Amino acid sequence: MSARFGIPGAQAPAKKQSKLEQFRQTPAYPILVNVSLFIAGVAFIQSPLMDMMAPQL
């Protein structure tokens, strides 16, 4: 048998997760992502770049 076929029910060896992978499992991760995207959107809307993109009426 090849090594890629595992025994059913046998768990893969536990791989140590990095700090980032551990943080991504917490509920704070999606909150932090959404807050940072919101802040970036507000900063973009208030920037001079947005004024240059909008037509002058």
PDB file of N, H, CA, C and O in Angstrom:
ATOM      1  N   MET A   1       0.817  -1.194   0.000  1.00  0.00           N
ATOM      2  CA  MET A   1       0.000   0.000   0.000  1.00  0.00           C
ATOM      3  C   MET A   1       0.858   1.253   0.000  1.00  0.00           C
ATOM      4  O   MET A   1       1.967   1.266   0.534  1.00  0.00           O
ATOM      5  N   SER A   2       0.344   2.271  -0.586  1.00  0.00           N
ATOM      6  H   SER A   2      -0.557   2.260  -1.020  1.00  0.00           H
ATOM      7  CA  SER A   2       1.057   3.532  -0.629  1.00  0.00           C
ATOM      8  C   SER A   2       0.842   4.294   0.675  1.00  0.00           C
ATOM      9  O   SER A   2      -0.126   4.038   1.392  1.00  0.00           O
ATOM     10  N   ALA A   3       1.720   5.206   0.979  1.00  0.00           N
ATOM     11  H   ALA A   3       2.506   5.414   0.397  1.00  0.00           H
ATOM     12  CA  ALA A   3       1.626   5.972   2.222  1.00  0.00           C
ATOM     13  C   ALA A   3       0.514   7.012   2.168  1.00  0.00           C
ATOM     14  O   ALA A   3       0.089   7.508   3.212  1.00  0.00           O
ATOM     15  N   ARG A   4       0.036   7.351   0.981  1.00  0.00           N
ATOM     16  H   ARG A   4       0.381   6.948   0.133  1.00  0.00           H
ATOM     17  CA  ARG A   4      -1.004   8.362   0.912  1.00  0.00           C
ATOM     18  C   ARG A   4      -2.370   7.822   1.302  1.00  0.00           C
ATOM     19  O   ARG A   4      -3.285   8.607   1.548  1.00  0.00           O
ATOM     20  N   PHE A   5      -2.535   6.530   1.366  1.00  0.00           N
ATOM     21  H   PHE A   5      -1.791   5.892   1.166  1.00  0.00           H
ATOM     22  CA  PHE A   5      -3.787   5.949   1.799  1.00  0.00           C
ATOM     23  C   PHE A   5      -3.687   5.669   3.287  1.00  0.00           C
ATOM     24  O   PHE A   5      -2.931   4.796   3.713  1.00  0.00           O
ATOM     25  N   GLY A   6      -4.444   6.405   4.071  1.00  0.00           N
ATOM     26  H   GLY A   6      -5.059   7.114   3.726  1.00  0.00           H
ATOM     27  CA  GLY A   6      -4.361   6.251   5.521  1.00  0.00           C
ATOM     28  C   GLY A   6      -5.351   5.216   6.019  1.00  0.00           C
ATOM     29  O   GLY A   6      -6.240   4.775   5.291  1.00  0.00           O
ATOM     30  N   ILE A   7      -5.182   4.852   7.233  1.00  0.00           N
ATOM     31  H   ILE A   7      -4.460   5.210   7.825  1.00  0.00           H
ATOM     32  CA  ILE A   7      -6.089   3.924   7.888  1.00  0.00           C
ATOM     33  C   ILE A   7      -7.333   4.717   8.288  1.00  0.00           C
ATOM     34  O   ILE A   7      -7.206   5.778   8.899  1.00  0.00           O
ATOM     35  N   PRO A   8      -8.525   4.233   7.961  1.00  0.00           N
ATOM     36  CA  PRO A   8      -9.736   4.962   8.349  1.00  0.00           C
ATOM     37  C   PRO A   8      -9.813   5.112   9.860  1.00  0.00           C
ATOM     38  O   PRO A   8      -9.573   4.162  10.605  1.00  0.00           O
ATOM     39  N   GLY A   9     -10.147   6.300  10.293  1.00  0.00           N
ATOM     40  H   GLY A   9     -10.342   7.071   9.687  1.00  0.00           H
ATOM     41  CA  GLY A   9     -10.257   6.580  11.713  1.00  0.00           C
ATOM     42  C   GLY A   9      -8.960   7.046  12.348  1.00  0.00           C
ATOM     43  O   GLY A   9      -8.980   7.565  13.464  1.00  0.00           O
ATOM     44  N   ALA A  10      -7.853   6.877  11.681  1.00  0.00           N
ATOM     45  H   ALA A  10      -7.837   6.455  10.774  1.00  0.00           H
ATOM     46  CA  ALA A  10      -6.572   7.321  12.237  1.00  0.00           C
ATOM     47  C   ALA A  10      -6.422   8.815  11.948  1.00  0.00           C
ATOM     48  O   ALA A  10      -6.660   9.275  10.831  1.00  0.00           O
ATOM     49  N   GLN A  11      -6.034   9.537  12.951  1.00  0.00           N
ATOM     50  H   GLN A  11      -5.841   9.164  13.859  1.00  0.00           H
ATOM     51  CA  GLN A  11      -5.872  10.981  12.801  1.00  0.00           C
ATOM     52  C   GLN A  11      -4.501  11.293  12.224  1.00  0.00           C
ATOM     53  O   GLN A  11      -3.526  10.579  12.460  1.00  0.00           O
ATOM     54  N   ALA A  12      -4.454  12.360  11.474  1.00  0.00           N
ATOM     55  H   ALA A  12      -5.246  12.940  11.282  1.00  0.00           H
ATOM     56  CA  ALA A  12      -3.173  12.825  10.953  1.00  0.00           C
ATOM     57  C   ALA A  12      -2.355  13.372  12.125  1.00  0.00           C
ATOM     58  O   ALA A  12      -2.928  13.821  13.117  1.00  0.00           O
ATOM     59  N   PRO A  13      -1.066  13.342  12.024  1.00  0.00           N
ATOM     60  CA  PRO A  13      -0.266  13.890  13.117  1.00  0.00           C
ATOM     61  C   PRO A  13      -0.575  15.370  13.316  1.00  0.00           C
ATOM     62  O   PRO A  13      -0.715  16.125  12.354  1.00  0.00           O
ATOM     63  N   ALA A  14      -0.677  15.760  14.555  1.00  0.00           N
ATOM     64  H   ALA A  14      -0.564  15.146  15.337  1.00  0.00           H
ATOM     65  CA  ALA A  14      -1.017  17.143  14.874  1.00  0.00           C
ATOM     66  C   ALA A  14       0.118  18.060  14.437  1.00  0.00           C
ATOM     67  O   ALA A  14       1.272  17.879  14.825  1.00  0.00           O
ATOM     68  N   LYS A  15      -0.240  19.055  13.615  1.00  0.00           N
ATOM     69  H   LYS A  15      -1.177  19.202  13.299  1.00  0.00           H
ATOM     70  CA  LYS A  15       0.738  20.020  13.142  1.00  0.00           C
ATOM     71  C   LYS A  15       0.627  21.261  14.014  1.00  0.00           C
ATOM     72  O   LYS A  15      -0.473  21.755  14.263  1.00  0.00           O
ATOM     73  N   LYS A  16       1.754  21.758  14.473  1.00  0.00           N
ATOM     74  H   LYS A  16       2.647  21.356  14.271  1.00  0.00           H
ATOM     75  CA  LYS A  16       1.734  22.940  15.327  1.00  0.00           C
ATOM     76  C   LYS A  16       1.337  24.151  14.493  1.00  0.00           C
ATOM     77  O   LYS A  16       1.920  24.424  13.443  1.00  0.00           O
ATOM     78  N   GLN A  17       0.335  24.869  14.984  1.00  0.00           N
ATOM     79  H   GLN A  17      -0.138  24.648  15.836  1.00  0.00           H
ATOM     80  CA  GLN A  17      -0.142  26.040  14.269  1.00  0.00           C
ATOM     81  C   GLN A  17       0.689  27.254  14.638  1.00  0.00           C
ATOM     82  O   GLN A  17       1.152  27.392  15.770  1.00  0.00           O
ATOM     83  N   SER A  18       0.865  28.122  13.671  1.00  0.00           N
ATOM     84  H   SER A  18       0.489  28.010  12.751  1.00  0.00           H
ATOM     85  CA  SER A  18       1.590  29.361  13.939  1.00  0.00           C
ATOM     86  C   SER A  18       0.670  30.318  14.705  1.00  0.00           C
ATOM     87  O   SER A  18      -0.523  30.059  14.863  1.00  0.00           O
ATOM     88  N   LYS A  19       1.241  31.411  15.170  1.00  0.00           N
ATOM     89  H   LYS A  19       2.211  31.621  15.041  1.00  0.00           H
ATOM     90  CA  LYS A  19       0.451  32.403  15.912  1.00  0.00           C
ATOM     91  C   LYS A  19      -0.650  32.992  15.034  1.00  0.00           C
ATOM     92  O   LYS A  19      -1.756  33.250  15.510  1.00  0.00           O
ATOM     93  N   LEU A  20      -0.347  33.206  13.740  1.00  0.00           N
ATOM     94  H   LEU A  20       0.551  32.996  13.352  1.00  0.00           H
ATOM     95  CA  LEU A  20      -1.353  33.746  12.838  1.00  0.00           C
ATOM     96  C   LEU A  20      -2.498  32.763  12.642  1.00  0.00           C
ATOM     97  O   LEU A  20      -3.662  33.163  12.648  1.00  0.00           O
ATOM     98  N   GLU A  21      -2.187  31.485  12.468  1.00  0.00           N
ATOM     99  H   GLU A  21      -1.241  31.160  12.463  1.00  0.00           H
ATOM    100  CA  GLU A  21      -3.238  30.491  12.295  1.00  0.00           C
ATOM    101  C   GLU A  21      -4.087  30.367  13.556  1.00  0.00           C
ATOM    102  O   GLU A  21      -5.299  30.171  13.470  1.00  0.00           O
ATOM    103  N   GLN A  22      -3.466  30.478  14.714  1.00  0.00           N
ATOM    104  H   GLN A  22      -2.481  30.638  14.784  1.00  0.00           H
ATOM    105  CA  GLN A  22      -4.229  30.444  15.961  1.00  0.00           C
ATOM    106  C   GLN A  22      -5.134  31.664  16.069  1.00  0.00           C
ATOM    107  O   GLN A  22      -6.278  31.551  16.509  1.00  0.00           O
ATOM    108  N   PHE A  23      -4.625  32.841  15.666  1.00  0.00           N
ATOM    109  H   PHE A  23      -3.695  32.932  15.309  1.00  0.00           H
ATOM    110  CA  PHE A  23      -5.431  34.060  15.728  1.00  0.00           C
ATOM    111  C   PHE A  23      -6.595  34.000  14.750  1.00  0.00           C
ATOM    112  O   PHE A  23      -7.674  34.514  15.043  1.00  0.00           O
ATOM    113  N   ARG A  24      -6.389  33.377  13.590  1.00  0.00           N
ATOM    114  H   ARG A  24      -5.512  32.959  13.353  1.00  0.00           H
ATOM    115  CA  ARG A  24      -7.451  33.285  12.591  1.00  0.00           C
ATOM    116  C   ARG A  24      -8.605  32.407  13.050  1.00  0.00           C
ATOM    117  O   ARG A  24      -9.702  32.497  12.500  1.00  0.00           O
ATOM    118  N   GLN A  25      -8.378  31.561  14.048  1.00  0.00           N
ATOM    119  H   GLN A  25      -7.486  31.488  14.496  1.00  0.00           H
ATOM    120  CA  GLN A  25      -9.431  30.705  14.577  1.00  0.00           C
ATOM    121  C   GLN A  25     -10.284  31.416  15.624  1.00  0.00           C
ATOM    122  O   GLN A  25     -11.341  30.910  16.000  1.00  0.00           O
ATOM    123  N   THR A  26      -9.849  32.569  16.096  1.00  0.00           N
ATOM    124  H   THR A  26      -8.991  32.981  15.791  1.00  0.00           H
ATOM    125  CA  THR A  26     -10.583  33.275  17.144  1.00  0.00           C
ATOM    126  C   THR A  26     -11.685  34.138  16.531  1.00  0.00           C
ATOM    127  O   THR A  26     -11.600  34.511  15.361  1.00  0.00           O
ATOM    128  N   PRO A  27     -12.719  34.457  17.312  1.00  0.00           N
ATOM    129  CA  PRO A  27     -13.789  35.333  16.800  1.00  0.00           C
ATOM    130  C   PRO A  27     -13.330  36.763  16.558  1.00  0.00           C
ATOM    131  O   PRO A  27     -14.019  37.521  15.875  1.00  0.00           O
ATOM    132  N   ALA A  28     -12.179  37.148  17.104  1.00  0.00           N
ATOM    133  H   ALA A  28     -11.619  36.532  17.658  1.00  0.00           H
ATOM    134  CA  ALA A  28     -11.697  38.518  16.923  1.00  0.00           C
ATOM    135  C   ALA A  28     -11.196  38.761  15.502  1.00  0.00           C
ATOM    136  O   ALA A  28     -11.168  39.906  15.051  1.00  0.00           O
ATOM    137  N   TYR A  29     -10.804  37.713  14.795  1.00  0.00           N
ATOM    138  H   TYR A  29     -10.827  36.783  15.162  1.00  0.00           H
ATOM    139  CA  TYR A  29     -10.238  37.879  13.450  1.00  0.00           C
ATOM    140  C   TYR A  29     -11.230  38.500  12.467  1.00  0.00           C
ATOM    141  O   TYR A  29     -10.890  39.508  11.847  1.00  0.00           O
ATOM    142  N   PRO A  30     -12.447  37.952  12.288  1.00  0.00           N
ATOM    143  CA  PRO A  30     -13.352  38.598  11.327  1.00  0.00           C
ATOM    144  C   PRO A  30     -13.780  39.995  11.765  1.00  0.00           C
ATOM    145  O   PRO A  30     -14.052  40.851  10.922  1.00  0.00           O
ATOM    146  N   ILE A  31     -13.843  40.234  13.072  1.00  0.00           N
ATOM    147  H   ILE A  31     -13.622  39.539  13.756  1.00  0.00           H
ATOM    148  CA  ILE A  31     -14.177  41.574  13.549  1.00  0.00           C
ATOM    149  C   ILE A  31     -13.077  42.553  13.166  1.00  0.00           C
ATOM    150  O   ILE A  31     -13.357  43.648  12.678  1.00  0.00           O
ATOM    151  N   LEU A  32     -11.838  42.165  13.384  1.00  0.00           N
ATOM    152  H   LEU A  32     -11.610  41.275  13.780  1.00  0.00           H
ATOM    153  CA  LEU A  32     -10.706  43.030  13.042  1.00  0.00           C
ATOM    154  C   LEU A  32     -10.630  43.281  11.534  1.00  0.00           C
ATOM    155  O   LEU A  32     -10.331  44.397  11.108  1.00  0.00           O
ATOM    156  N   VAL A  33     -10.894  42.269  10.739  1.00  0.00           N
ATOM    157  H   VAL A  33     -11.137  41.362  11.085  1.00  0.00           H
ATOM    158  CA  VAL A  33     -10.874  42.433   9.278  1.00  0.00           C
ATOM    159  C   VAL A  33     -11.966  43.407   8.837  1.00  0.00           C
ATOM    160  O   VAL A  33     -11.711  44.301   8.029  1.00  0.00           O
ATOM    161  N   ASN A  34     -13.171  43.238   9.359  1.00  0.00           N
ATOM    162  H   ASN A  34     -13.378  42.512  10.015  1.00  0.00           H
ATOM    163  CA  ASN A  34     -14.276  44.111   8.958  1.00  0.00           C
ATOM    164  C   ASN A  34     -14.059  45.552   9.411  1.00  0.00           C
ATOM    165  O   ASN A  34     -14.356  46.485   8.665  1.00  0.00           O
ATOM    166  N   VAL A  35     -13.547  45.740  10.617  1.00  0.00           N
ATOM    167  H   VAL A  35     -13.305  44.982  11.222  1.00  0.00           H
ATOM    168  CA  VAL A  35     -13.285  47.095  11.104  1.00  0.00           C
ATOM    169  C   VAL A  35     -12.200  47.762  10.272  1.00  0.00           C
ATOM    170  O   VAL A  35     -12.314  48.940   9.936  1.00  0.00           O
ATOM    171  N   SER A  36     -11.160  47.028   9.942  1.00  0.00           N
ATOM    172  H   SER A  36     -11.067  46.071  10.215  1.00  0.00           H
ATOM    173  CA  SER A  36     -10.078  47.627   9.147  1.00  0.00           C
ATOM    174  C   SER A  36     -10.550  47.961   7.731  1.00  0.00           C
ATOM    175  O   SER A  36     -10.159  48.992   7.184  1.00  0.00           O
ATOM    176  N   LEU A  37     -11.380  47.110   7.132  1.00  0.00           N
ATOM    177  H   LEU A  37     -11.697  46.272   7.577  1.00  0.00           H
ATOM    178  CA  LEU A  37     -11.922  47.436   5.805  1.00  0.00           C
ATOM    179  C   LEU A  37     -12.852  48.638   5.868  1.00  0.00           C
ATOM    180  O   LEU A  37     -12.865  49.454   4.946  1.00  0.00           O
ATOM    181  N   PHE A  38     -13.627  48.762   6.936  1.00  0.00           N
ATOM    182  H   PHE A  38     -13.617  48.099   7.684  1.00  0.00           H
ATOM    183  CA  PHE A  38     -14.500  49.917   7.099  1.00  0.00           C
ATOM    184  C   PHE A  38     -13.687  51.197   7.207  1.00  0.00           C
ATOM    185  O   PHE A  38     -14.016  52.202   6.575  1.00  0.00           O
ATOM    186  N   ILE A  39     -12.622  51.163   8.008  1.00  0.00           N
ATOM    187  H   ILE A  39     -12.355  50.348   8.521  1.00  0.00           H
ATOM    188  CA  ILE A  39     -11.771  52.344   8.181  1.00  0.00           C
ATOM    189  C   ILE A  39     -11.091  52.705   6.861  1.00  0.00           C
ATOM    190  O   ILE A  39     -10.974  53.883   6.524  1.00  0.00           O
ATOM    191  N   ALA A  40     -10.646  51.703   6.119  1.00  0.00           N
ATOM    192  H   ALA A  40     -10.741  50.746   6.393  1.00  0.00           H
ATOM    193  CA  ALA A  40     -10.019  51.970   4.821  1.00  0.00           C
ATOM    194  C   ALA A  40     -11.029  52.585   3.852  1.00  0.00           C
ATOM    195  O   ALA A  40     -10.675  53.476   3.080  1.00  0.00           O
ATOM    196  N   GLY A  41     -12.269  52.127   3.882  1.00  0.00           N
ATOM    197  H   GLY A  41     -12.556  51.403   4.509  1.00  0.00           H
ATOM    198  CA  GLY A  41     -13.307  52.686   3.012  1.00  0.00           C
ATOM    199  C   GLY A  41     -13.626  54.123   3.357  1.00  0.00           C
ATOM    200  O   GLY A  41     -13.774  54.961   2.467  1.00  0.00           O
ATOM    201  N   VAL A  42     -13.735  54.414   4.641  1.00  0.00           N
ATOM    202  H   VAL A  42     -13.615  53.733   5.364  1.00  0.00           H
ATOM    203  CA  VAL A  42     -14.004  55.796   5.062  1.00  0.00           C
ATOM    204  C   VAL A  42     -12.844  56.704   4.670  1.00  0.00           C
ATOM    205  O   VAL A  42     -13.055  57.821   4.197  1.00  0.00           O
ATOM    206  N   ALA A  43     -11.616  56.221   4.869  1.00  0.00           N
ATOM    207  H   ALA A  43     -11.444  55.314   5.254  1.00  0.00           H
ATOM    208  CA  ALA A  43     -10.448  57.033   4.500  1.00  0.00           C
ATOM    209  C   ALA A  43     -10.418  57.280   2.989  1.00  0.00           C
ATOM    210  O   ALA A  43     -10.051  58.367   2.545  1.00  0.00           O
ATOM    211  N   PHE A  44     -10.805  56.270   2.197  1.00  0.00           N
ATOM    212  H   PHE A  44     -11.104  55.386   2.557  1.00  0.00           H
ATOM    213  CA  PHE A  44     -10.826  56.447   0.749  1.00  0.00           C
ATOM    214  C   PHE A  44     -11.902  57.434   0.330  1.00  0.00           C
ATOM    215  O   PHE A  44     -11.668  58.270  -0.543  1.00  0.00           O
ATOM    216  N   ILE A  45     -13.070  57.350   0.935  1.00  0.00           N
ATOM    217  H   ILE A  45     -13.260  56.671   1.644  1.00  0.00           H
ATOM    218  CA  ILE A  45     -14.163  58.253   0.569  1.00  0.00           C
ATOM    219  C   ILE A  45     -13.799  59.702   0.903  1.00  0.00           C
ATOM    220  O   ILE A  45     -14.163  60.614   0.162  1.00  0.00           O
ATOM    221  N   GLN A  46     -13.097  59.917   1.995  1.00  0.00           N
ATOM    222  H   GLN A  46     -12.802  59.176   2.597  1.00  0.00           H
ATOM    223  CA  GLN A  46     -12.746  61.275   2.394  1.00  0.00           C
ATOM    224  C   GLN A  46     -11.454  61.773   1.750  1.00  0.00           C
ATOM    225  O   GLN A  46     -11.053  62.913   1.984  1.00  0.00           O
ATOM    226  N   SER A  47     -10.805  60.952   0.956  1.00  0.00           N
ATOM    227  H   SER A  47     -11.131  60.026   0.766  1.00  0.00           H
ATOM    228  CA  SER A  47      -9.525  61.345   0.369  1.00  0.00           C
ATOM    229  C   SER A  47      -9.728  62.228  -0.867  1.00  0.00           C
ATOM    230  O   SER A  47     -10.806  62.225  -1.461  1.00  0.00           O
ATOM    231  N   PRO A  48      -8.710  62.973  -1.248  1.00  0.00           N
ATOM    232  CA  PRO A  48      -8.782  63.774  -2.469  1.00  0.00           C
ATOM    233  C   PRO A  48      -8.928  62.899  -3.720  1.00  0.00           C
ATOM    234  O   PRO A  48      -9.440  63.355  -4.743  1.00  0.00           O
ATOM    235  N   LEU A  49      -8.486  61.666  -3.639  1.00  0.00           N
ATOM    236  H   LEU A  49      -8.070  61.295  -2.808  1.00  0.00           H
ATOM    237  CA  LEU A  49      -8.629  60.756  -4.775  1.00  0.00           C
ATOM    238  C   LEU A  49     -10.097  60.555  -5.135  1.00  0.00           C
ATOM    239  O   LEU A  49     -10.451  60.486  -6.312  1.00  0.00           O
ATOM    240  N   MET A  50     -10.943  60.463  -4.123  1.00  0.00           N
ATOM    241  H   MET A  50     -10.656  60.520  -3.167  1.00  0.00           H
ATOM    242  CA  MET A  50     -12.379  60.301  -4.376  1.00  0.00           C
ATOM    243  C   MET A  50     -12.948  61.557  -5.031  1.00  0.00           C
ATOM    244  O   MET A  50     -13.825  61.465  -5.890  1.00  0.00           O
ATOM    245  N   ASP A  51     -12.455  62.724  -4.632  1.00  0.00           N
ATOM    246  H   ASP A  51     -11.743  62.798  -3.934  1.00  0.00           H
ATOM    247  CA  ASP A  51     -12.917  63.970  -5.250  1.00  0.00           C
ATOM    248  C   ASP A  51     -12.507  64.042  -6.719  1.00  0.00           C
ATOM    249  O   ASP A  51     -13.245  64.574  -7.548  1.00  0.00           O
ATOM    250  N   MET A  52     -11.337  63.508  -7.036  1.00  0.00           N
ATOM    251  H   MET A  52     -10.738  63.076  -6.362  1.00  0.00           H
ATOM    252  CA  MET A  52     -10.893  63.515  -8.436  1.00  0.00           C
ATOM    253  C   MET A  52     -11.711  62.541  -9.282  1.00  0.00           C
ATOM    254  O   MET A  52     -11.897  62.770 -10.477  1.00  0.00           O
ATOM    255  N   MET A  53     -12.194  61.475  -8.686  1.00  0.00           N
ATOM    256  H   MET A  53     -12.043  61.290  -7.715  1.00  0.00           H
ATOM    257  CA  MET A  53     -12.962  60.483  -9.437  1.00  0.00           C
ATOM    258  C   MET A  53     -14.405  60.908  -9.661  1.00  0.00           C
ATOM    259  O   MET A  53     -15.032  60.487 -10.634  1.00  0.00           O
ATOM    260  N   ALA A  54     -14.941  61.746  -8.761  1.00  0.00           N
ATOM    261  H   ALA A  54     -14.431  62.088  -7.971  1.00  0.00           H
ATOM    262  CA  ALA A  54     -16.338  62.167  -8.871  1.00  0.00           C
ATOM    263  C   ALA A  54     -16.461  63.292  -9.894  1.00  0.00           C
ATOM    264  O   ALA A  54     -15.612  64.183  -9.941  1.00  0.00           O
ATOM    265  N   PRO A  55     -17.505  63.258 -10.709  1.00  0.00           N
ATOM    266  CA  PRO A  55     -17.697  64.354 -11.676  1.00  0.00           C
ATOM    267  C   PRO A  55     -18.113  65.640 -10.953  1.00  0.00           C
ATOM    268  O   PRO A  55     -18.808  65.614  -9.937  1.00  0.00           O
ATOM    269  N   GLN A  56     -17.674  66.728 -11.500  1.00  0.00           N
ATOM    270  H   GLN A  56     -17.109  66.749 -12.325  1.00  0.00           H
ATOM    271  CA  GLN A  56     -18.040  68.021 -10.913  1.00  0.00           C
ATOM    272  C   GLN A  56     -19.402  68.431 -11.460  1.00  0.00           C
ATOM    273  O   GLN A  56     -19.568  68.656 -12.659  1.00  0.00           O
ATOM    274  N   LEU A  57     -20.356  68.520 -10.568  1.00  0.00           N
ATOM    275  H   LEU A  57     -20.221  68.338  -9.594  1.00  0.00           H
ATOM    276  CA  LEU A  57     -21.727  68.880 -10.996  1.00  0.00           C
ATOM    277  C   LEU A  57     -22.015  70.335 -10.753  1.00  0.00           C
ATOM    278  O   LEU A  57     -23.113  70.805 -11.051  1.00  0.00           O
TER     279      LEU A  57
END
